Amino acid sequence: MNTGKYIAIISKSIFVVFTLIPVALGFGYAFLYSFGILGILNDGFTLAHWKKVLFTPTLWESLGFSFYIALISLTIAIVFALIIAIYLKQKLQKGFLSIAIYLPLVFPALVMAFFSFLLLSKSGWLSRVSIRLGFINELEQFPNWINDNYGIGIIFTSILLITPFFIILYTNLYHHEKLDNYKELSQSLGASPINTLRKVLIPILLRKSIFTIVLFFIFVMSSYEVPLLLGKQHPQMISVFTVDKLQRFNLLDIPQAYAISCLYGLLVLGTMALFLVKHSKIKLK
Amino acid sequence: MSYLKIQHISKTFKNEPVLNDISFSLEKSKVLSILGKSGSGKTTLLKIIAGLIKEDTGKVILEGKSISKMPPNHRNIVYLYQEPLLFPHLNVFENIAFGLRLKNLPKMIINEQVTTMLSNINMEAHANKMPGELSGGQKQRVAFGRAIIIEPKVLLLDEPFGALDSETRDQMQILFKDLQQKKAITALFITHDLKESLIMGDQLGVITEKKLTLYASKQDFIDDESTGSKKEMDFWEKIYKS
């Protein structure tokens, strides 16, 4: 056996031992716990925890709210990233901007959430500036953007966190996929600059980044620190809702928390599987 | 009257002159083959004619009117790269239909024209395939079809067969010549290949030292030692005799 084969086997083993096995064990444990098979207070197999979870409207509200946050955040972030990457592509390749664009990526989500809190809360900078400028008379008049019903603070922070990543991705894709050549070709075939953008540049960039978009959708949907700091008690995003159940004083809630984790895990896996099957079919076509 | 007229075109990039006072004219439905070394400014010349690069001085005149200030999408001059550059998100049919859809033609007419073009380029069986599923030669056929279907006033070909193997290259030369005559296309054809320039061009020119030399006939081109045609012919003659 040559060295290449050994390295391949070792790589696969590392992947299985450090990635697949821990996830499978964790998932299996949560699954058994949720069916009452494991756990100190459980008495044996039961569907009670799953029934309770599935018929709790709060769970579906939480899932819907997480989906809404991910959809709005990602849509706005992608639109911003596309505009910036397409119109500032030269500056993003060289000079100050090419370095500055990496800076937001070094801030952890919690720091960014705290920054949003300082900026957007009723006692934050924007509110104080608004008073100084005479837009409002007292802090209470400033709109609720933190811990609000629409998750504006969470969306704002998610956009801050993911937009730089998509700008870097699209700037690199633009050069790697030779989009300047496609742009010239499209114009030469009679497309106006708007048509070139709409029918060539944006579809190519979106198509090439579809996997990343799906992964980031799941990332935002499952985010924890940001909604914990900036979200409301109701509705909660799915991770906060699950951890809340897991850490409550009532130990009988723990199997439900595991059932929610399993359900969410299955939903994500199912969606990914459907997406992969559909994408590979499109590729085959 | 000349169909396409290039008058005193010059271009400099970062203080480096690329083209210097280029002038020539081309009649309708004729092909001008241009030879030149890498970096001699051939691509720049084509891009200036297509409106993709702005000339420093000079004029591009098409059908008696200056088009120098016209944006590329209004010129109806198609510039084809060496790479076929098929749009990766569209299948073969939609790639060919691209220019027609921009004109907002009725669906039925688009379908009809694209189907005819698919048959002209022998790609009927591949209409629903994505670009990644095609060979280099097939991609280049589609690129031709996509350009020719919009009936461009001038077709600019920048070493279109440069990346193909010799057999596919020969087939593509025949296909292009056939389509060019059928559709009476006016074209500028850039190539490194002496033989190809002679096959494809009705007129021949060479860019050297930022200047374009045009030849009155193919014989003049062959007789000029600097084109290398004589050397090439001598080489094959020697091989044949030995």
Interface residues (C-beta under 8 A of the other chain):
Chain A: E177 K178 N181 Y182 E184 L185 S186 Q187 S188 L189 G190 A191 S192 P193 N195 K199 V200 P203 I204 R207 K208 K283 K285
Chain B: K47 A50 G51 L52 P71 P72 N73 R75 N76 I77 V78 Y79 L80 Y81 E83 L85 F87 P88 H89 N91 F98 G99 L102 K103 N128 K129 M130 G132 R146 A147 I150
